[in-house]
Structures are given as structure tokens and as C-alpha cells.
Amino acid sequence: MDWINILDHECFSWVQQYMRHPMLDYWFVLFRDKHTWIPLYVFLLSFLFFNYGKEAWKVLLMCILLITITDQLNSNLIKKSVQRQRPCNESFFNETYQAAIDCSGGYSFPSSHATNHMGLAVFLFLWFRKSLWRHFLLLWAALVGFSQVYVGVHFPFDVMAGFMEGAIIAFVLYSIYIKFFAKNN
């Protein structure tokens, strides 16, 4: 596990040293802010209800369940068990790099932003199987996840683990949805 930690620290340092720029700081802080994405959420809800009627309620309930599971699993089980410090709270990184946002006192592993957004993106990606724009959802989740590393509150492995966790939970819930709730089953 030490080599993973070393690689993770090296990747984080590389992002902080070579990718950070004052002009980009504004955008990546904006990308990770949940309020930034309210128009996207409104669009998705509108699209769902205008195009899928009653079926949209099932999808919405599955998305709420997904976010609840990913968030509670991270906050109440994994983060409290692992107790990995955020890079902005580690003395070396705290003295070497300035986080682009205020550093919370919570734990780092895995990234709840990455887990929640990738879970939602994968579930909707699978559900919107006939829509070409669904690929945007995966890009959106990746952008939110990378922003966590960029602003200095998560290590890359925190985000990658969050992506994997969110995707797995999304696949499981999508399978449950298809088996029990999908139209014409």
C-alpha cells in the first residue's frame, strides 16, 4: 500500500505544481460547487418528465436512492473507517501548496463528490441508452472529480476510488431498476 500512497502523493504534487493557474482556479472551484450544476439538474429533471412521463418518477426515486446510498456509505462508513487526511490538512502539502478553497476538517477517502457524481452519471448514462448526449454525463462527473484534486482537497486515488464506488453502485441500482421497475418487464 505504501507505493500507492507515494504514487498518489506524487500525482497530487504534479497537479498542484504544473496544472494550477490563477485563471483556472476560478473555473475549477466553480466546477466542484454543487450550486453550479443546478441548471443541469433542472434540465435533466425537465427532460425526464417531458419525455418519459410516469417512468420519470421511478428514475428520479432511483437517483435519490443512489445519492443517499453513496453519500451515507462514504460519510458514515468508509471515511470514518479509513480516516485519511485531506491533502490540504497534511502538513507537507499544507506548507507547500495553497488550496483553492477552504479545507474542511472531514476525511478524504473516498471523495463523496466523485462518488455521487459518477454514480448519478453512470446510472443516467445507462438509462438514457438511446441519447447521444449521455456521454456528456461521464465527462461532467470526471470534471467534478478532477476539480477535487485541482482545488487541493482530495488525492487522485480518493477520486478514482470514488468513481469506482459510484459506478458500481449505479450498475447495481440500474440492474435492480431493470429487473423490478422498468416499463414492459
C-alpha positions, 0 to 999 in steps of 0.5 A: 500500500505504501507505493500507492500512497507515494504514487498518489502523493506524487500525482497530487504534487504534479497537479498542484505544481504544473496544472494550477493557474490563477485563471483556472482556479476560478473555473475549477472551484466553480466546477466542484460547487454543487450550486453550479450544476443546478441548471443541469439538474433542472434540465435533466429533471425537465427532460425526464418528465417531458419525455418519459412521463410516469417512468420519470418518477421511478428514475428520479426515486432511483437517483435519490436512492443512489445519492443517499446510498453513496453519500451515507456509505462514504460519510458514515462508513468508509471515511470514518473507517479509513480516516485519511487526511485531506491533502490540504490538512497534511502538513507537507502539502499544507506548507507547500501548496495553497488550496483553492478553497477552504479545507474542511476538517472531514476525511478524504477517502473516498471523495463523496463528490466523485462518488455521487457524481459518477454514480448519478452519471453512470446510472443516467448514462445507462438509462438514457441508452438511446441519447447521444448526449449521455456521454456528456454525463461521464465527462461532467462527473470526471470534471467534478472529480478532477476539480477535487484534486485541482482545488487541493482537497482530495488525492487522485486515488480518493477520486478514482476510488470514488468513481469506482464506488459510484459506478458500481453502485449505479450498475447495481441500482440500474440492474435492480431498476431493470429487473423490478421497475422498468416499463414492459418487464 
